[in-house]
Amino acid sequence: MKIETACIHEGYTPKQGEPRQLPVYQSTTFKYDTSDYMGKLFDLEAEGYFYTRLQNPTNDAVAAKICAMEGGVAAMLTSSGQAANFYAIFNICEAGDHFIASSSIYGGTYNLFGVTMRKMGIECTFVDQTLPEEELAKYFKPNTKAVFGETITNPTCTIFDFEKFARLAHGHGVPLIVDNTFATPVNCRPFDFGVDIVTHSTTKYMDGLGVSVGGCIVDSGNFDWMAHAEKFPGLCTPDDSYHGITYAERFGKGAYITKATAQLMRDLGSIQAPQNAFYLNLGLETLAVRMERHCANALAVARFLKSQDKVAWVHYADLEGDEYHDLAKKYMPKGTCGVLAFAVKGGREKAIKFMDSLKFVSIVTHVADAKSCLLHPASHTHRQLTDEQLIEAGVAPDLIRLSVGIESADDIIADLKQALELI
Ligand SMILES: *Cc1c(COP(=O)(O)O)cnc(C)c1O
């Protein structure tokens, strides 16, 4: 199926007389006739649902849809994008391990990796993703277990070079994990470029209407854990907490997601509510149409901003002449997403006056849904930082992150124009 069809039909195929729409299985438990069968479920010897913390049919249908859209072999939903990124790393790293992440990533992920996971004894080295391969290779250590980046970085809107990082990761015997939230599989399929595992905050474009927080992890099944068994004992040696199962032997290409479900979800429990999975599925059904409109609108808005005297700069990789235009065209020929970054001349004060003068383009701590919105990290998410600290964190003090919605592009431009005229 092409992606436009997959968005609608993958994951759930009703049989004769069954509901046309995916049902919400609002049930914590599932009934079995014999104690023996139930025992087999616990041993992972039989397939079936037993408790929603581990698996639920609504969630599984939605995970299967996202899995098909990404071209993966197995997937799981999580309660949030934060939980997805945490599980994705924690599934293969334990205390004493190390991993490498691009420093240009979502602030929440930066904090999770740099502060919270450090407290758990897992060390993350943040790297400048624009460095040449030989420079980046110096950051690998014997205990390095993964490499992480974001397809399109939030909030700086730069593009991650998959092939460069896939060569580096695979050359050092570790998987490449990419957060594909902003591009979505409609615009980018990282597995086609050597990425091994993809994560999502489904809260953004996938849900698309700002109604439910959620996450997802998808495995390509391409990374050969057994070939690097000494690095990944959790997958390649028997799990005492699961009757001595060796995931990579028993489940092959499904090993990574099976372990994340059987171990991490069992013990940490960050499940997505089936009702939220239902909302997510509604969002997915229109994703392909919405992404096309988000991109067309964002390009029109980027061109408008670029032509304005009061605008200092615009970063949008689909814009001709943008520093990341070639990488964007290579990995996302249909377009990147609806998020762009720009600045008005005159610093924080003018930026605030501009934002406060907008009519329907609103100031919210969110991105990537139907309604146009914006955020000024220096005044909002990063307001505790000085200008110098902001620059160090890779966020220009004047940067405004604009998430272009699917309203009329003319109306969005008119709103931005009247606010620019007031500064
Ligand atoms: C929002 C976001 C997250 C975190 O997702 P939540 O669903 O809010 O937990 C992770 N990565 C990226 C790129 C995001 O934009």
The ligand as an SDF file (V2000), in Angstrom:
LIG
                    3D

 15 15  0  0  0  0  0  0  0  0999 V2000
    7.0810   16.7280   21.8280 C   0  0  0  0  0  0  0  0  0  0  0  0
    8.2490   15.9560   21.4390 C   0  0  0  0  0  0  0  0  0  0  0  0
    8.7050   14.8810   22.2310 C   0  0  0  0  0  0  0  0  0  0  0  0
    8.0670   14.5300   23.5560 C   0  0  0  0  0  0  0  0  0  0  0  0
    6.8000   14.0230   23.3260 O   0  0  0  0  0  0  0  0  0  0  0  0
    5.5970   14.0490   24.3860 P   0  0  0  0  0  0  0  0  0  0  0  0
    4.5330   13.3160   23.6560 O   0  0  0  0  0  0  0  0  0  0  0  0
    5.2770   15.4840   24.6620 O   0  0  0  0  0  0  0  0  0  0  0  0
    6.0720   13.3430   25.6040 O   0  0  0  0  0  0  0  0  0  0  0  0
    9.7750   14.1440   21.7840 C   0  0  0  0  0  0  0  0  0  0  0  0
   10.3890   14.4450   20.6240 N   0  0  0  0  0  0  0  0  0  0  0  0
    9.9850   15.4770   19.8490 C   0  0  0  0  0  0  0  0  0  0  0  0
   10.7060   15.7580   18.5700 C   0  0  0  0  0  0  0  0  0  0  0  0
    8.9130   16.2630   20.2170 C   0  0  0  0  0  0  0  0  0  0  0  0
    8.5180   17.2900   19.4420 O   0  0  0  0  0  0  0  0  0  0  0  0
  1  2  1  0
  2  3  1  0
  2 14  2  0
  3  4  1  0
  3 10  2  0
  4  5  1  0
  5  6  1  0
  6  7  2  0
  6  8  1  0
  6  9  1  0
 10 11  1  0
 11 12  2  0
 12 13  1  0
 12 14  1  0
 14 15  1  0
M  END
$$$$
